[in-house]
Amino acid sequence: MFRSINTKAVIVLFAAQAMMFTGARAAGSPPSHHHSLKAKTTTRHHAHGHGAPGTARKSLSGIASYYADRFHGRKTSSGHPYNKTAWTAAHRTLPLGTWVRVINDKNGHSAVVQITDRGPYAKNRVIDLSRKAAVALGMTHSGTAPVHLEVMREYQPTRKITAGA
């Protein structure tokens, strides 16, 4: 009379819908990086800096630049080599591992990058981008661009649980 329900299929379907609703992504899958549509310039601010995962919490603005090709392969502050074809950036104070949406104020193009290095060291710059991110923002010809940054998700180290703890 009733059809048997495949419990595993229902759980997978529910999890997929929950991930779509919250903006979460499967482990190992890349975030959406490049958006050619005009980005909204407003940022949601949440009380006490808390918000739903994946929503912007803090907005910063200034001038962005990008790494010269000669830095490709050199070690970054995170310990990993700089890769000009990755979605990465350098920031002076944001925790390493933080995801940031960078929006070019001149053309509205945006890219989501992960902070993997410290810098920029030029006084008037707010972020140094990888070449890939700079191309996505349309700033390789000028070398710099006015941008605003939206912190998407600050890195929070996972706590290891050990037996007996």
C-alpha positions as CSV (number, residue, x, y, z in Angstrom):
1,M,0.0,0.0,0.0
2,F,2.8,2.5,1.0
3,R,6.0,2.7,-1.0
4,S,9.1,2.0,0.9
5,I,11.2,5.1,1.4
6,N,14.9,4.9,0.8
7,T,16.1,6.6,4.0
8,K,19.6,7.3,2.6
9,A,18.3,9.0,-0.5
10,V,16.0,11.2,1.7
11,I,18.9,12.2,3.9
12,V,21.1,13.1,0.9
13,L,18.3,15.1,-0.7
14,F,17.7,16.9,2.6
15,A,21.4,17.7,3.1
16,A,21.7,19.0,-0.5
17,Q,18.7,21.3,0.0
18,A,20.1,22.5,3.3
19,M,23.4,23.3,1.7
20,M,21.8,25.2,-1.1
21,F,19.6,27.2,1.4
22,T,22.6,28.1,3.7
23,G,25.1,28.7,0.9
24,A,27.3,25.9,2.2
25,R,29.4,23.8,-0.1
26,A,30.6,20.2,-0.1
27,A,34.1,19.6,1.3
28,G,36.7,20.2,-1.3
29,S,34.4,22.0,-3.8
30,P,35.5,25.5,-4.8
31,P,33.4,28.5,-3.8
32,S,31.8,30.6,-6.6
33,H,34.6,33.0,-7.5
34,H,33.8,35.3,-10.4
35,H,30.6,37.2,-10.9
36,S,30.2,39.3,-14.0
37,L,26.9,40.8,-12.9
38,K,27.0,44.1,-11.0
39,A,27.5,43.3,-7.3
40,K,25.5,45.0,-4.6
41,T,27.5,47.6,-2.8
42,T,25.5,47.3,0.4
43,T,26.7,45.0,3.2
44,R,24.6,43.3,5.8
45,H,25.7,44.2,9.3
46,H,24.7,41.9,12.1
47,A,24.5,42.7,15.8
48,H,27.8,41.9,17.5
49,G,29.4,40.9,14.2
50,H,27.5,37.6,14.1
51,G,25.6,36.4,11.1
52,A,24.6,33.4,9.1
53,P,27.5,31.4,7.7
54,G,28.5,32.8,4.3
55,T,27.0,36.2,4.8
56,A,29.2,39.3,4.8
57,R,30.0,40.6,8.3
58,K,32.5,43.4,7.8
59,S,33.1,45.7,5.0
60,L,36.4,47.5,4.2
61,S,37.4,49.7,1.2
62,G,40.5,51.0,-0.4
63,I,42.9,50.3,-3.3
64,A,43.6,46.8,-4.4
65,S,46.8,45.7,-6.3
66,Y,48.0,42.3,-7.4
67,Y,51.1,40.2,-7.1
68,A,53.8,40.5,-9.7
69,D,54.4,37.3,-11.7
70,R,57.9,37.0,-10.2
71,F,56.3,36.0,-6.8
72,H,54.8,32.8,-8.3
73,G,56.0,29.8,-6.3
74,R,57.4,31.8,-3.4
75,K,56.4,30.9,0.1
76,T,53.5,32.9,1.6
77,S,52.8,33.6,5.3
78,S,50.5,30.6,5.4
79,G,53.4,28.3,4.4
80,H,52.0,27.5,1.0
81,P,53.6,28.7,-2.2
82,Y,51.9,31.7,-4.0
83,N,50.0,30.5,-7.0
84,K,49.1,33.1,-9.5
85,T,46.3,30.9,-10.9
86,A,44.6,30.4,-7.5
87,W,41.9,32.6,-5.8
88,T,44.1,34.0,-3.1
89,A,45.1,37.3,-1.6
90,A,47.2,39.1,1.1
91,H,45.8,41.2,3.8
92,R,47.5,42.9,6.8
93,T,45.1,41.9,9.6
94,L,42.4,39.4,8.5
95,P,43.1,35.9,9.8
96,L,44.8,33.6,7.3
97,G,42.2,31.3,5.8
98,T,39.5,34.0,5.8
99,W,37.3,34.1,2.7
100,V,36.7,37.6,1.3
101,R,34.6,38.9,-1.6
102,V,36.5,41.7,-3.4
103,I,34.3,44.0,-5.5
104,N,35.8,46.4,-8.1
105,D,34.0,49.8,-7.5
106,K,34.7,50.9,-11.1
107,N,33.0,48.0,-12.9
108,G,31.1,45.9,-10.3
109,H,33.1,42.7,-11.0
110,S,33.8,40.6,-8.0
111,A,35.9,37.6,-6.9
112,V,35.9,35.5,-3.7
113,V,39.5,34.9,-2.5
114,Q,41.1,33.3,0.5
115,I,43.6,35.2,2.6
116,T,46.9,33.2,2.5
117,D,49.5,35.9,3.0
118,R,50.3,39.1,4.8
119,G,50.5,42.5,3.0
120,P,50.2,44.6,1.0
121,Y,53.2,46.6,2.2
122,A,52.4,49.7,0.1
123,K,50.9,52.3,2.4
124,N,47.8,53.1,0.5
125,R,46.7,49.5,-0.4
126,V,44.1,47.4,1.3
127,I,44.6,44.0,-0.4
128,D,47.0,42.3,-2.8
129,L,45.3,39.8,-5.1
130,S,46.5,36.8,-7.1
131,R,46.7,37.4,-10.9
132,K,43.6,35.2,-11.4
133,A,41.6,37.4,-9.1
134,A,42.9,40.6,-10.7
135,V,41.9,39.3,-14.1
136,A,38.4,38.5,-12.8
137,L,38.1,42.0,-11.4
138,G,39.3,43.6,-14.7
139,M,42.2,45.4,-13.1
140,T,45.3,43.9,-14.8
141,H,45.7,46.8,-17.3
142,S,45.7,49.5,-14.6
143,G,47.4,47.4,-11.9
144,T,45.2,48.8,-9.1
145,A,41.5,49.4,-8.6
146,P,39.3,51.0,-5.9
147,V,37.5,48.1,-4.2
148,H,35.5,47.2,-1.2
149,L,35.9,43.9,0.7
150,E,33.2,41.9,2.3
151,V,34.4,39.3,4.8
152,M,32.4,36.2,4.0
153,R,33.7,33.8,6.6
154,E,36.6,34.3,9.0
155,Y,38.8,31.3,9.5
156,Q,38.1,29.4,12.7
157,P,40.4,26.6,13.5
158,T,38.7,23.3,14.2
159,R,39.3,21.9,17.7
160,K,40.7,18.5,17.8
161,I,38.9,16.2,20.2
162,T,41.1,13.6,21.8
163,A,40.1,10.5,23.6
164,G,39.5,11.1,27.3
165,A,39.3,14.9,26.9
